[in-house]
Amino acid sequence: MQNIRNRTLANVIMLVSMAISQAHLIARAAEPAPRPHQFTFAWPYTDADKMKPRGGTTRGEDITLAEVPSAQWLALQQAGISSFERDRRAILAMAGGFRASFDFLEVADFSGKPDYQPPRPYQSWGTEKVYVVEDSGDFISLQHVLVMRVRMPDGKLSEPFINKHWRQDWQFEPADYAVYQGADTWQTHQIPGDQRRGSWKQTVYQVDDSPRYAAVGQWQHSGNYSTWIGGETWRPLPRREYAVRDDYQVLVGTNRHTITPNGWIHEELNNKVAIAGPGQLRADQPVLAREFGFNRYERITGFDFSPGDSYVEKTEPMWKIVRDEWQVLLATGEPVTMRGAADKDELFVPLYDMANQIERGDISAKQMARDDWQDSVRSAVRSYLK
């Protein structure tokens, strides 16, 4: 009975943690009182009340935005460095502590339905630190971790919520990449030589380090302007979408990352696409709509990210095993099919349970060094597969 209660508690912790990681419980930093009406880009003639944003509604602690250009930005502006080094500095400029905001809006309908009504925009934001977990020159891995303190009804701040968020890996002149096929399936494809030269592959992973999507593109630097745009990719539905609709299965779109003096901007332009099977568009009206996403990362100062630092330090050995195991699975060249969606179907629970035990001190560094424990982590990863 005790084991059942412990497992139930673990599941609750996992679900709450996942909700936070997907920005459903985002701490709103101090802001002016909301305006009576909000302008919604692309829908000026739609009733404003019907376009009231959904997403995070809680409030968080006061934050202080950085007022001067960051050291990373200044390093990026240095004259006389190679294009490769300037690319690297642009990627590394995405590390640090930020106030992050997430805005998504459906901007076009292709269904032809006479009664079409645009869905409510999605808006959330929180406090997030991006860690450099690996930098080997032509490969850089950036791990996002949310650290948030929510303002309670009595005005006091909660204890910090710490949640491992998404990860982005950058590889210079890559040989291959994992392509999402839909239906919870990924396949590794070779990249032609002429597309590799001078290019960087960005691979995005879910909060549990399972694959999401990858794209290849080149950084462009023009004075104070550094930007990267990847090729079109397929990607699974995020929580903000599958939680409210089931009429399509894949987002097909592009990413752009642009560095600013005090942070960076992540833009998405996605088509909402229905498929008939892995890699196969539905014959009848496959593209339902298009959405625009604008995610802003603004540097903040004086914020206590130490709980996130501690989480990363304690759990990194486990997550490295997870990352390496996914690389082994994807490197076979064979399709990798999961038995469900990592988050929607709660495949992440065993891994999050392990990470929580490590953070609490229930699993020691000595235990993590044992072969049988490391094998249990790999088994948890392989349990994702069909």
C-alpha positions as CSV (number, residue, x, y, z in Angstrom):
1,M,0.0,0.0,0.0
2,Q,2.9,2.4,0.8
3,N,4.4,1.7,-2.6
4,I,1.1,2.6,-4.2
5,R,0.9,5.8,-2.3
6,N,4.5,6.7,-3.2
7,R,3.9,5.9,-6.8
8,T,0.8,8.1,-6.8
9,L,2.7,10.9,-5.2
10,A,5.5,10.5,-7.8
11,N,3.0,10.7,-10.6
12,V,1.4,13.9,-9.2
13,I,4.9,15.4,-8.9
14,M,5.7,14.4,-12.4
15,L,2.5,15.8,-13.8
16,V,2.8,19.1,-12.0
17,S,6.4,19.3,-13.1
18,M,5.5,18.7,-16.7
19,A,2.7,21.3,-16.6
20,I,5.3,23.8,-15.4
21,S,7.8,22.8,-18.1
22,Q,5.2,23.5,-20.8
23,A,4.6,26.9,-19.3
24,H,1.1,26.3,-18.1
25,L,2.1,27.6,-14.7
26,I,4.3,30.5,-15.6
27,A,5.3,33.1,-13.1
28,R,4.3,36.6,-14.4
29,A,6.9,39.1,-13.4
30,A,5.8,42.5,-12.2
31,E,3.9,44.3,-15.0
32,P,1.6,47.3,-15.4
33,A,-2.1,46.6,-14.9
34,P,-3.6,45.0,-18.0
35,R,-5.2,47.2,-20.6
36,P,-9.0,47.0,-21.2
37,H,-8.4,45.8,-24.8
38,Q,-5.5,44.0,-26.4
39,F,-4.6,44.3,-30.0
40,T,-4.3,40.9,-31.7
41,F,-2.1,40.8,-34.7
42,A,-3.7,39.5,-37.9
43,W,-7.3,39.6,-36.5
44,P,-8.3,43.3,-36.2
45,Y,-11.9,42.7,-36.9
46,T,-12.5,39.9,-34.5
47,D,-14.2,40.5,-31.2
48,A,-11.4,41.2,-28.7
49,D,-13.1,39.2,-25.9
50,K,-13.0,36.1,-28.1
51,M,-9.3,36.6,-28.7
52,K,-8.4,36.8,-25.0
53,P,-5.1,34.9,-24.7
54,R,-5.0,31.5,-22.9
55,G,-1.9,30.2,-21.0
56,G,-0.1,31.3,-17.9
57,T,-2.1,33.4,-15.4
58,T,-0.1,33.3,-12.2
59,R,2.2,36.0,-11.0
60,G,5.8,35.8,-9.9
61,E,8.5,37.8,-8.1
62,D,9.8,41.2,-9.3
63,I,12.6,41.0,-11.8
64,T,15.2,43.5,-13.0
65,L,16.1,43.6,-16.7
66,A,19.7,44.0,-17.8
67,E,20.3,47.6,-18.8
68,V,23.6,47.3,-20.7
69,P,24.6,45.0,-23.6
70,S,25.8,41.7,-22.3
71,A,29.4,40.4,-22.4
72,Q,28.2,37.7,-24.9
73,W,26.9,40.4,-27.2
74,L,30.0,42.4,-27.0
75,A,32.1,39.3,-27.8
76,L,30.0,38.7,-30.8
77,Q,30.7,42.2,-32.1
78,Q,34.5,41.7,-32.0
79,A,36.3,42.5,-35.3
80,G,38.7,40.1,-37.0
81,I,37.3,36.8,-35.8
82,S,36.5,33.9,-38.2
83,S,33.0,33.2,-39.4
84,F,33.1,29.9,-37.5
85,E,34.0,31.7,-34.2
86,R,31.4,34.3,-34.7
87,D,28.8,31.6,-35.2
88,R,29.9,29.9,-32.0
89,R,29.7,33.2,-30.1
90,A,26.1,33.7,-31.4
91,I,25.1,30.3,-30.1
92,L,26.8,30.8,-26.8
93,A,25.0,34.2,-26.5
94,M,21.8,32.2,-25.9
95,A,23.1,31.0,-22.5
96,G,22.4,32.8,-19.2
97,G,19.4,33.9,-17.1
98,F,16.3,35.3,-18.8
99,R,12.7,36.4,-18.5
100,A,11.2,34.2,-21.3
101,S,7.9,35.0,-23.0
102,F,6.0,32.6,-25.3
103,D,3.4,33.9,-27.8
104,F,1.6,31.9,-30.4
105,L,-1.1,33.0,-32.8
106,E,-3.0,31.3,-35.6
107,V,-2.7,33.8,-38.4
108,A,-4.4,32.1,-41.4
109,D,-7.1,29.5,-42.1
110,F,-6.9,27.1,-45.1
111,S,-9.9,24.9,-44.2
112,G,-12.4,27.0,-46.2
113,K,-15.0,26.5,-43.5
114,P,-17.5,29.4,-43.5
115,D,-17.9,29.3,-39.8
116,Y,-14.2,29.4,-39.0
117,Q,-13.2,31.3,-35.9
118,P,-9.6,31.9,-35.0
119,P,-8.6,30.1,-31.8
120,R,-7.5,32.2,-28.8
121,P,-3.8,33.1,-28.9
122,Y,-1.5,31.4,-26.4
123,Q,0.7,33.5,-24.1
124,S,2.9,32.4,-21.2
125,W,6.2,33.4,-19.7
126,G,8.6,32.6,-16.9
127,T,12.1,32.9,-15.6
128,E,14.6,30.5,-17.2
129,K,18.3,29.8,-17.2
130,V,20.1,28.3,-20.2
131,Y,23.1,26.2,-19.3
132,V,26.1,25.2,-21.5
133,V,26.2,21.5,-20.7
134,E,28.8,20.8,-23.5
135,D,31.1,22.8,-25.7
136,S,33.6,20.8,-27.8
137,G,34.2,23.5,-30.5
138,D,32.0,22.4,-33.3
139,F,29.3,21.0,-31.0
140,I,27.4,23.0,-28.3
141,S,24.6,21.8,-26.1
142,L,22.3,24.2,-24.3
143,Q,19.9,23.0,-21.6
144,H,17.0,25.2,-20.6
145,V,15.8,25.1,-16.9
146,L,12.8,26.9,-15.6
147,V,13.2,28.4,-12.1
148,M,10.0,30.1,-10.9
149,R,8.6,31.4,-7.7
150,V,4.8,31.9,-7.9
151,R,3.0,34.7,-6.1
152,M,0.5,33.1,-3.7
153,P,-3.0,34.5,-2.8
154,D,-1.6,36.0,0.4
155,G,1.0,37.9,-1.7
156,K,3.9,35.7,-0.5
157,L,6.2,33.9,-2.9
158,S,6.2,30.1,-3.1
159,E,9.2,27.9,-2.9
160,P,11.0,27.8,-6.2
161,F,9.7,25.5,-8.9
162,I,12.6,23.9,-10.8
163,N,11.9,22.1,-14.0
164,K,14.1,20.8,-16.8
165,H,12.8,22.4,-20.0
166,W,13.8,21.9,-23.6
167,R,17.3,21.4,-24.9
168,Q,19.0,22.6,-28.1
169,D,22.1,21.1,-29.6
170,W,24.2,22.8,-32.3
171,Q,26.5,20.8,-34.6
172,F,28.8,22.4,-37.2
173,E,28.7,20.9,-40.7
174,P,26.6,17.8,-39.7
175,A,26.5,14.6,-41.6
176,D,22.9,13.6,-40.7
177,Y,19.9,14.6,-38.7
178,A,16.8,13.0,-37.2
179,V,13.7,13.8,-39.2
180,Y,10.2,13.5,-37.6
181,Q,7.8,11.4,-39.7
182,G,4.7,11.9,-37.7
183,A,3.0,9.1,-35.8
184,D,5.7,9.3,-33.0
185,T,8.4,8.1,-35.5
186,W,11.8,9.6,-36.3
187,Q,14.2,8.5,-39.0
188,T,17.9,9.6,-39.5
189,H,18.6,11.1,-42.9
190,Q,21.9,11.9,-44.5
191,I,22.7,15.6,-45.3
192,P,24.1,16.3,-48.8
193,G,27.7,17.7,-48.7
194,D,26.8,21.0,-50.4
195,Q,24.2,21.7,-47.6
196,R,26.8,20.9,-44.8
197,R,29.5,23.5,-45.7
198,G,29.3,26.4,-43.3
199,S,26.0,25.2,-41.8
200,W,24.9,24.4,-38.3
201,K,22.3,21.8,-37.4
202,Q,20.0,22.7,-34.5
203,T,18.4,19.7,-32.8
204,V,15.6,20.4,-30.3
205,Y,14.7,17.9,-27.7
206,Q,11.7,17.6,-25.4
207,V,12.0,18.1,-21.6
208,D,12.9,14.5,-21.0
209,D,15.6,14.5,-23.8
210,S,13.5,12.5,-26.2
211,P,13.8,13.9,-29.8
212,R,11.6,16.6,-31.2
213,Y,13.0,18.0,-34.5
214,A,16.2,19.1,-36.2
215,A,17.0,21.6,-39.0
216,V,20.0,22.8,-40.9
217,G,20.9,26.4,-41.7
218,Q,23.6,29.1,-41.7
219,W,24.3,32.0,-39.4
220,Q,24.2,35.4,-41.1
221,H,26.1,38.2,-39.5
222,S,25.8,41.9,-40.6
223,G,27.3,44.3,-38.2
224,N,25.1,44.3,-35.1
225,Y,22.7,41.7,-36.6
226,S,23.2,37.9,-36.2
227,T,20.5,35.5,-37.2
228,W,20.1,31.8,-38.1
229,I,17.1,30.3,-39.9
230,G,16.7,26.6,-40.3
231,G,15.1,24.6,-43.1
232,E,11.5,23.5,-42.9
233,T,11.0,20.6,-40.5
234,W,8.2,18.4,-39.2
235,R,7.7,18.3,-35.5
236,P,5.2,16.8,-33.0
237,L,2.3,18.8,-31.5
238,P,3.3,20.7,-28.4
239,R,1.2,20.6,-25.2
240,R,-0.3,24.0,-25.9
241,E,-1.9,22.5,-29.1
242,Y,-2.8,18.9,-28.3
243,A,-4.4,20.0,-25.1
244,V,-7.1,21.9,-27.0
245,R,-7.4,20.2,-30.5
246,D,-7.1,16.9,-32.2
247,D,-7.8,17.7,-35.9
248,Y,-4.2,17.6,-37.0
249,Q,-1.0,15.7,-36.1
250,V,2.1,17.6,-37.3
251,L,3.5,21.1,-37.2
252,V,5.6,21.8,-40.4
253,G,7.6,24.9,-40.1
254,T,10.8,26.9,-39.7
255,N,12.8,28.4,-36.9
256,R,14.7,31.7,-36.7
257,H,17.1,32.6,-33.9
258,T,18.3,36.2,-33.6
259,I,20.7,37.6,-31.0
260,T,19.9,40.9,-29.4
261,P,22.1,43.1,-27.1
262,N,20.4,41.8,-24.0
263,G,19.1,38.4,-25.1
264,W,17.7,36.6,-28.1
265,I,14.5,36.0,-30.1
266,H,13.1,32.7,-31.3
267,E,10.6,32.9,-34.1
268,E,8.5,30.1,-35.6
269,L,6.3,29.9,-38.7
270,N,4.3,26.7,-38.6
271,N,1.7,25.0,-40.8
272,K,-0.8,22.8,-38.9
273,V,-0.9,19.6,-41.0
274,A,-3.0,16.5,-41.0
275,I,-1.3,13.2,-42.1
276,A,-2.4,9.8,-43.3
277,G,0.6,8.0,-41.8
278,P,4.3,8.4,-41.2
279,G,5.8,10.8,-43.7
280,Q,2.5,10.9,-45.7
281,L,0.3,14.0,-45.9
282,R,-3.5,13.5,-45.9
283,A,-4.7,13.6,-49.5
284,D,-7.7,15.9,-48.7
285,Q,-6.9,19.3,-47.3
286,P,-3.7,18.4,-45.4
287,V,-2.9,22.0,-44.3
288,L,-5.5,23.4,-41.9
289,A,-3.9,26.6,-40.7
290,R,-0.8,28.6,-40.1
291,E,0.5,29.9,-36.8
292,F,3.2,32.4,-35.9
293,G,5.3,32.0,-32.7
294,F,7.4,34.7,-31.1
295,N,9.5,33.7,-28.1
296,R,11.6,36.4,-26.4
297,Y,14.5,35.9,-24.0
298,E,15.4,39.0,-22.0
299,R,18.5,39.0,-19.7
300,I,17.7,39.6,-16.1
301,T,20.0,40.5,-13.2
302,G,19.9,39.8,-9.4
303,F,17.7,36.7,-9.8
304,D,18.4,33.7,-7.7
305,F,18.9,30.8,-10.1
306,S,20.9,28.7,-7.6
307,P,18.1,26.1,-7.3
308,G,18.5,25.5,-11.0
309,D,22.3,25.4,-10.7
310,S,21.9,22.7,-8.0
311,Y,19.4,20.7,-10.0
312,V,21.7,20.6,-13.1
313,E,24.8,19.7,-11.0
314,K,23.1,16.8,-9.2
315,T,21.1,15.3,-12.1
316,E,23.5,16.0,-15.1
317,P,25.2,12.5,-14.8
318,M,21.8,10.8,-15.3
319,W,20.6,13.1,-18.1
320,K,23.9,12.5,-19.9
321,I,23.2,8.7,-19.9
322,V,19.7,9.5,-21.3
323,R,21.2,11.8,-24.1
324,D,23.8,9.2,-25.0
325,E,21.2,6.4,-25.2
326,W,19.0,8.4,-27.5
327,Q,22.0,9.0,-29.8
328,V,22.6,5.3,-29.9
329,L,19.0,4.6,-30.9
330,L,18.9,7.3,-33.5
331,A,22.3,6.3,-35.0
332,T,21.1,2.9,-36.2
333,G,19.6,4.4,-39.4
334,E,16.4,2.4,-38.7
335,P,13.1,4.2,-37.9
336,V,12.6,4.9,-34.2
337,T,9.0,4.7,-33.2
338,M,7.7,5.5,-29.7
339,R,4.7,3.8,-28.1
340,G,3.1,7.2,-27.6
341,A,3.9,10.9,-27.2
342,A,6.6,11.5,-24.5
343,D,4.5,14.0,-22.6
344,K,0.9,13.4,-23.6
345,D,1.2,9.7,-22.8
346,E,3.4,10.2,-19.7
347,L,6.4,8.2,-21.0
348,F,8.6,10.7,-19.1
349,V,7.4,9.6,-15.7
350,P,10.2,7.0,-14.9
351,L,13.0,9.4,-15.9
352,Y,11.5,12.3,-14.0
353,D,11.0,10.1,-11.0
354,M,14.7,9.1,-11.1
355,A,15.8,12.8,-11.4
356,N,13.6,13.8,-8.5
357,Q,15.1,11.0,-6.3
358,I,18.6,12.2,-7.2
359,E,17.7,15.8,-6.4
360,R,16.3,14.8,-3.0
361,G,19.4,12.8,-2.2
362,D,17.6,9.4,-2.3
363,I,20.1,8.2,-4.9
364,S,23.7,8.9,-4.2
365,A,26.6,9.6,-6.6
366,K,28.0,6.2,-5.6
367,Q,24.8,4.5,-6.6
368,M,24.7,6.4,-10.0
369,A,28.2,5.1,-10.7
370,R,27.0,1.5,-10.6
371,D,26.5,-0.3,-13.9
372,D,23.2,-1.8,-12.8
373,W,21.8,1.7,-12.0
374,Q,23.0,3.1,-15.3
375,D,21.4,0.2,-17.1
376,S,18.1,1.0,-15.4
377,V,18.3,4.5,-16.9
378,R,18.9,3.1,-20.3
379,S,16.1,0.7,-19.9
380,A,13.8,3.6,-19.0
381,V,14.7,5.3,-22.3
382,R,14.1,2.1,-24.3
383,S,10.8,1.7,-22.6
384,Y,9.6,4.6,-24.8
385,L,9.9,2.4,-27.9
386,K,7.2,0.4,-29.5
